[in-house]
Amino acid sequence: MSVQKILQYPDPFLRNICKEVSCIDKDVKEIIRDIKDTLSSSPGVGLSAPQIGKAVRVIAVDVSKEKGGRGLLILLNPVIISFGRKKLIREGCLSIPQYTANVVRAESIKIMGLDEEGRDVKLSSEGLEAIALQHEADHLDGVLFIDRVASIKADVFRRKGYKGDFPPVKKAGNR
């Protein structure tokens, strides 16, 4: 197994805009394996390459079929091509484990990219899987879920047991 350390906010690496995957070589296959291994050993449903220190456009989302997902999805160079109706949801992140926040996300999306073999993929997704795909795609552009809150004071919530102060946030704006 190749479980990697998940970078924590405010690590500046999380703000990188990632490069597209141009070919699926040994290095990219290793990144995919590291993302899979790290996600499977974490309490989250999604992980992106920048969260493990790799500035490439690779994401993984694993929402079980019982929760309306299709299981493990690996997407390279993902692009969301349409958004459904928006909804306010509570969201968290493995890179900001001490907090959750109210964020507006689309309830359904259409997304395209490449699978881990380099084949074109176009998917329709809804519910938790769609939300996770949006969240992970944001990471590839250096956008964190806390950038999408309307008010740090009103919309960010400390998880039970955490006592620290919230670091300052630079707003990236809503898309």
C-alpha positions, 0 to 999 in steps of 0.5 A: 500500500502507498498511503500518503499524508493528506496536506492540511489547510493552510498548506499553500500547495492546496492552492495550486492549479493542477496540470492536465494529464497528457499521458498515462505513464508510470508516474500517473499510474503511481499517483492513481494508486496512491490516491486510491490507497489514501482514500480507502484508508481515510474517512472521506468519500473523495480525494484529489491529487493536490491533497497528496502533494501532486499537481496533476488533474486526477480525482477519486470519488467513492460513494457506495451504491447504498448511498446512491453512488456507483462505487470508486470513480477515478477521473483524469482531467475532469470537466463538469459540463452541466449543473443541475438545481443548486442546493445548500448542503453541509460539506467537509474536507480531508484537508480541513478535518476540523470544520464543516461548512454550508456550501451551495452545490448542484444536486446533479451534474454531467462530467467528462474526463478520462478513466485510468486507462485513458478512455473518454468518460461522460457521466451523469451523477446526482446526490452525494456522488455529484457533490463529491465530484464537484468538491474534488474538481474544485481542488484541481483549481486550488479552490477549497470548500471554505472559499464557497461559503457566504459567511465564515462566522455563520456558515463554518462549523467546528467539529466536536472536540476541536478547540483551535481557531479557524485560519484566515480564508481568502475568498476565491469566489463562487462559480 
